[in-house]
């Protein structure tokens, strides 16, 4: 499976970590199933690197860049559409039941 392309990601997008992973250089962790928000995207030697709102990682001394995460560790978060039909049904009046009449 190949990672989505650069255009598949955008700042402000919610992403989910696919697995627990420790950053090889700075030692930071991402946890499987946790939702993160992209704050910056960077191309690094052909790989897409994500910077997260929830983490501000140290500068990698050799690259002189903040440590980031490759996209292979994430997938886009599923967004649910709000369905209010259940609440609308609760607010609508119920038809009156016919009472039995004894003859």
Residue frames as qw, qx, qy, qz and C-alpha x, y, z in Angstrom:
[[0.000, 0.889, 0.459, 0.000, 0.00, 0.00, 0.00],
 [0.425, 0.287, -0.020, 0.858, 1.39, 3.40, -0.91],
 [0.132, -0.511, -0.442, 0.726, 0.87, 6.49, 1.17],
 [0.301, 0.857, 0.418, -0.009, -1.50, 9.15, -0.15],
 [0.532, 0.440, 0.085, 0.718, 0.15, 11.89, -2.19],
 [0.234, -0.067, -0.251, 0.937, 1.05, 15.38, -1.03],
 [0.294, -0.212, -0.246, -0.899, -2.30, 16.71, -2.28],
 [0.569, -0.390, -0.707, -0.157, -4.19, 14.23, -0.08],
 [0.490, -0.447, -0.491, 0.565, -3.22, 16.17, 3.06],
 [0.077, 0.720, 0.127, 0.678, -4.03, 19.72, 4.19],
 [0.131, 0.155, -0.533, 0.821, -3.40, 21.96, 7.18],
 [0.503, -0.121, 0.257, -0.816, -6.20, 21.60, 9.71],
 [0.756, 0.035, -0.554, -0.347, -6.99, 18.06, 8.59],
 [0.692, -0.438, 0.473, -0.327, -7.68, 15.47, 11.30],
 [0.620, 0.370, -0.687, -0.082, -5.58, 12.31, 11.00],
 [0.869, -0.416, 0.158, -0.218, -5.46, 9.07, 12.99],
 [0.066, -0.611, 0.789, 0.024, -2.24, 7.30, 13.94],
 [0.818, 0.141, -0.462, -0.313, -2.21, 3.78, 12.51],
 [0.862, -0.149, -0.417, 0.248, 0.10, 2.30, 15.14],
 [0.507, -0.829, 0.104, 0.213, 2.17, 3.22, 18.17],
 [0.755, 0.458, -0.032, 0.468, 5.42, 4.58, 16.86],
 [0.492, -0.732, 0.032, 0.470, 8.50, 6.18, 18.39],
 [0.418, 0.896, -0.151, -0.004, 10.30, 8.85, 16.35],
 [0.906, 0.108, -0.137, 0.384, 13.76, 7.51, 15.51],
 [0.419, 0.473, -0.211, 0.746, 15.56, 10.80, 16.11],
 [0.159, -0.502, 0.252, -0.812, 13.77, 12.75, 18.82],
 [0.135, -0.039, -0.914, 0.380, 12.09, 9.91, 20.75],
 [0.473, 0.065, 0.203, -0.855, 8.55, 11.35, 20.62],
 [0.215, 0.171, 0.962, 0.009, 5.62, 8.94, 20.36],
 [0.527, -0.024, -0.233, -0.817, 2.35, 8.78, 18.46],
 [0.380, 0.001, 0.852, -0.359, -0.31, 6.41, 19.76],
 [0.047, -0.189, -0.868, -0.456, -2.49, 4.16, 17.63],
 [0.129, -0.641, -0.751, -0.092, -6.07, 5.38, 17.24],
 [0.198, -0.642, -0.259, 0.694, -5.35, 8.89, 18.54],
 [0.393, 0.805, 0.356, 0.265, -6.63, 11.76, 16.38],
 [0.432, -0.410, 0.063, 0.801, -4.10, 14.49, 15.57],
 [0.353, 0.893, 0.232, -0.158, -4.42, 17.75, 13.61],
 [0.696, 0.249, 0.175, 0.650, -1.99, 18.74, 10.85],
 [0.145, -0.885, -0.108, 0.430, -0.41, 22.16, 11.43],
 [0.138, 0.770, -0.458, -0.422, 2.20, 22.09, 8.64],
 [0.931, 0.241, 0.267, 0.065, 3.16, 19.92, 5.67],
 [0.063, -0.795, 0.511, 0.321, 6.63, 19.60, 4.23],
 [0.919, 0.374, -0.125, 0.007, 8.21, 17.67, 1.35],
 [0.375, -0.733, 0.561, 0.080, 11.50, 16.10, 2.39],
 [0.076, -0.386, 0.862, 0.319, 13.45, 14.23, -0.29],
 [0.402, -0.029, -0.739, -0.540, 10.24, 13.05, -1.94],
 [0.312, -0.377, -0.849, 0.200, 8.46, 12.07, 1.28],
 [0.284, -0.687, -0.203, -0.637, 5.54, 14.00, 2.76],
 [0.369, -0.071, -0.667, 0.643, 6.22, 15.02, 6.36],
 [0.348, -0.740, -0.420, -0.394, 3.46, 16.12, 8.74],
 [0.159, 0.165, -0.525, 0.820, 3.81, 18.46, 11.70],
 [0.364, -0.546, -0.748, -0.101, 1.09, 18.11, 14.31],
 [0.263, -0.732, -0.011, -0.628, -0.74, 20.72, 16.39],
 [0.817, -0.554, -0.070, -0.141, -0.51, 18.43, 19.41],
 [0.839, -0.288, 0.101, 0.450, 3.27, 18.06, 19.20],
 [0.247, 0.933, -0.256, 0.052, 6.10, 20.55, 18.79],
 [0.954, -0.102, 0.017, 0.282, 9.19, 18.41, 18.32],
 [0.420, -0.706, 0.259, 0.507, 12.85, 19.43, 18.64],
 [0.453, 0.789, -0.314, -0.272, 15.01, 20.57, 15.75],
 [0.957, 0.067, 0.151, 0.238, 16.90, 17.80, 13.96],
 [0.339, -0.764, 0.277, 0.474, 20.48, 19.07, 14.11],
 [0.474, -0.089, 0.664, 0.571, 21.68, 17.49, 10.84],
 [0.238, 0.570, 0.661, 0.425, 18.68, 18.67, 8.82],
 [0.068, -0.088, -0.183, 0.977, 18.11, 21.94, 10.72],
 [0.463, -0.285, -0.443, -0.713, 14.37, 21.20, 10.63],
 [0.590, -0.250, 0.480, -0.599, 11.80, 20.35, 13.25],
 [0.114, -0.033, 0.991, 0.065, 11.27, 16.60, 13.52],
 [0.621, 0.130, -0.059, -0.771, 8.06, 15.53, 11.80],
 [0.630, 0.028, 0.758, -0.170, 6.11, 12.39, 10.96],
 [0.068, 0.117, -0.768, -0.626, 5.90, 10.59, 7.62],
 [0.624, 0.015, -0.088, -0.777, 2.40, 10.13, 6.26],
 [0.582, 0.061, -0.796, -0.152, 2.74, 6.34, 6.29],
 [0.163, -0.069, -0.808, 0.563, 1.99, 6.48, 10.03],
 [0.289, 0.310, 0.393, -0.816, -1.45, 8.11, 9.53],
 [0.109, 0.429, 0.782, 0.439, -4.75, 7.91, 7.72],
 [0.211, -0.329, -0.090, -0.916, -7.37, 10.63, 7.34],
 [0.198, 0.145, 0.767, -0.593, -9.90, 10.63, 10.18],
 [0.056, -0.461, -0.800, -0.379, -13.44, 9.60, 9.27],
 [0.178, 0.010, 0.238, -0.955, -15.88, 12.44, 9.72],
 [0.100, 0.439, 0.889, -0.086, -19.45, 11.60, 10.58],
 [0.150, -0.376, -0.347, -0.846, -22.33, 13.43, 9.03],
 [0.209, 0.069, 0.610, -0.761, -24.75, 14.74, 11.63],
 [0.293, -0.325, -0.772, -0.460, -28.13, 13.05, 11.35],
 [0.189, -0.045, 0.471, -0.860, -30.81, 14.84, 13.33],
 [0.523, -0.182, -0.581, -0.597, -33.75, 12.82, 12.03],
 [0.477, -0.290, -0.791, 0.250, -34.01, 10.93, 15.34],
 [0.123, -0.281, -0.424, 0.852, -34.38, 14.22, 17.24],
 [0.320, 0.004, -0.286, -0.903, -36.87, 15.58, 14.73],
 [0.527, -0.254, -0.760, -0.283, -38.99, 12.46, 15.22],
 [0.351, -0.321, -0.692, 0.544, -38.94, 13.04, 18.98],
 [0.035, 0.233, 0.171, -0.957, -40.26, 16.57, 18.52],
 [0.369, -0.108, -0.527, -0.758, -43.05, 15.77, 16.09],
 [0.597, -0.127, 0.429, -0.666, -46.40, 15.08, 17.72],
 [0.084, 0.001, 0.991, 0.108, -47.52, 11.47, 17.77],
 [0.455, -0.245, -0.481, -0.708, -50.91, 10.70, 16.29],
 [0.524, -0.241, 0.496, -0.650, -53.56, 10.12, 18.94],
 [0.052, -0.010, -0.995, -0.085, -54.55, 6.50, 19.45],
 [0.552, -0.282, -0.379, -0.687, -58.17, 5.63, 18.87],
 [0.323, -0.205, 0.737, -0.558, -59.89, 4.59, 22.06],
 [0.186, -0.205, -0.937, -0.211, -61.95, 1.45, 22.13],
 [0.464, -0.140, 0.110, -0.867, -65.61, 2.13, 22.57],
 [0.130, 0.121, 0.968, -0.177, -67.82, -0.43, 24.27],
 [0.368, -0.172, -0.457, -0.791, -71.12, -0.91, 22.71]]
